[in-house]
Amino acid sequence: MPTINSCNIAAHAGSDAKYKEVGETFVTEINIAITSGWGDRAKTAWATAVIWGKPAQWMASCGKGDLVVINNAEFIVDEYKNKDGEERRAHKFVVGRNGTAFYVKKGHFKEQMADSHVGEHGQDDRRTERTSDAMSVDNGPELPF
């Protein structure tokens, strides 16, 4: 029976993006902090987001602390030995042809929440404001979603 390896994740960048050209395509790698739980029980795990193709160009200007959102990524565990011969594991979320990725600059949502208000029909306008602003990416085209 075939299995499906598709992950959706939202995490914060732990470092600035590393962007490079590989042949005729592009790849961006970002260390991400994945937090689960809350309060005293919060735990943080580290992984690497590896983004290929056009989304890699959009993600190249992602910086430390930015919110990274990834959809339809493949989860991979790389096993290797470090320089001391100890076995290690590296967790990666790989965004390929069918995946999407975008980021939101650090503090952006807090600013939008502070400036938000209730619309004339009693609806909360914050979602509309955040969505339209979050779609623009520095040094890149507007995302189609």
N, C-alpha and C positions, 0 to 999 in steps of 0.2 A: 504494500500500500504506500503510495507517495505521501510525503510529508510537506507541510508548508512552513517555511521559515521566513516570516514576515513580521517585522517589529515596527511599532510607532513609539516614539520617545520624545520627551521634552526635557532638556537638561541645560545646565549652565556651562559655558565654555570656561575651562580652567587655564587656558592659555590662548594667545593669538593664533589664528589659523596659519598653517604652513601650506603654501600653494606652490605647485610645480607643474611643468609640462612633461608628459610622458608620451613620447612619440607624437601622434597627431591629436591627442586628447589631453585633458587636464585632470589633476587630482588635488584635493584639499584635505588635509588631516587636521582634526581639532580634538584636543583632549577635553572630555566632558565629565562633569561631576553629576552622578545620578543619586539623588537623595530619596530615601524611602522612610516612612514613619514620620513622627513629629515630636517636638519637644525634646525631652531627655532620651527618647527612644529613637531619635533620628539617626540614620546611618547613611554614610556616603560611600559609594563605590565609584571607581574611575574606569573609564573606557575610552576608546578612540573612535571618533566618527570619521569614516573614510568616504569622501564624496567624489564621484567620477563624473566627467562630461561637463555639460553646460552648467548644471547646478554647482559644480566645483568653482566656476568663475564667480557665480553670485556669492558664494560663501567665503571667498578669498579675503574679504575685509572684515570678517567676523573677529571680534576681539574678546579678551578675557572678561568674563562676567556677563556677556551677552547670552540671551536665551536662545538655544538651538532647538529647532523642531524638525524632526525627521519622520518621514512616513514611508512605509514599505521597504524598510532596510533589512538586509540579511544579517543575522547575528552569527558571528564567527569567534571561536576561541582558538588562538594560536598558542601552541606549546613550544617552548624553546628552553635552552640552557643559558644561564647568564655566564659572565666571565669567570665566576667561581665554581661553575659546574652544577649549580643548583637548578632544578627544574622550575620553570616559571610559566605563567599563563597570561596572555594578553587578550582582553575582550574587545571586540570590534563590532561596530555597526556599519555595514557597507551599503552605500546608496549607489545603485547602478542605474540601468536603463529604465526600470519601472518605478524607481523611488523618487521622492521629492525631499527637498531640504530648504529651510530658510532660517533666518535669525532675526531677532529684535534687539536693538541696542539696549545696553544696560540702563535701567531707570526709565525706559520709555513708558511702560505700563503704569508706573507710579505717577508719572506726570499726567497721563491721560485720565487716570482715576481722579486726581485732584481737580482737574479742569472739567469733569463731566457734570451733567445735569439731567434732570428729567424733562423730556420733551413735552410739547403742548398737549399730547393725548395721554399723558401719564406713563409713557414708555421710557425706559432707561436708554438714553442715546449713547452710552459709553461703548457698547459693542460696535456700533456703526463707526464711531470715531476711531477706535483702536484698529479695526479691520482695515480701514482705508489707509491709515498711517503705517501699519505694520507691513503692508504690501510693498512698500518702496524699499529697495535695497541700495545701500551706498555703492556707487560705481558700477551699477548693473541695471538691467531692464526691470520693469515691473513684473512681478510674478503673476502667472495666469490664474491664481486661486486666492 
